[in-house]
Amino acid sequence: MSEESDGTDGERIVFAMLIGVTFGAALGTTVLQDITQGIVGGVVVGTLAALVFPERTDRLFETVTDKLEE
């Protein structure tokens, strides 16, 4: 693997973790009544999603990056 590929993989995983934290915090606050469990669950689910579905995560990452650059 090249260094550029490693950076992209790392960015994708961190991006998925941040998305997971956001949804996990909302879920933890509303459903679980414990934000900590929601955040931990969101990080785990986000990381697994980035590893299992790399194409979808890459597409979402590119879409968000493009929107932020506008």
Secondary structure, 3 states (H helix, E strand, C coil): CCHHHHHHHHHHHHHHHHHHHHHHHHHHHHHHCCHHHHHHHHHHHHHHHHHHCHHHHHHHHHHHHHHHHC
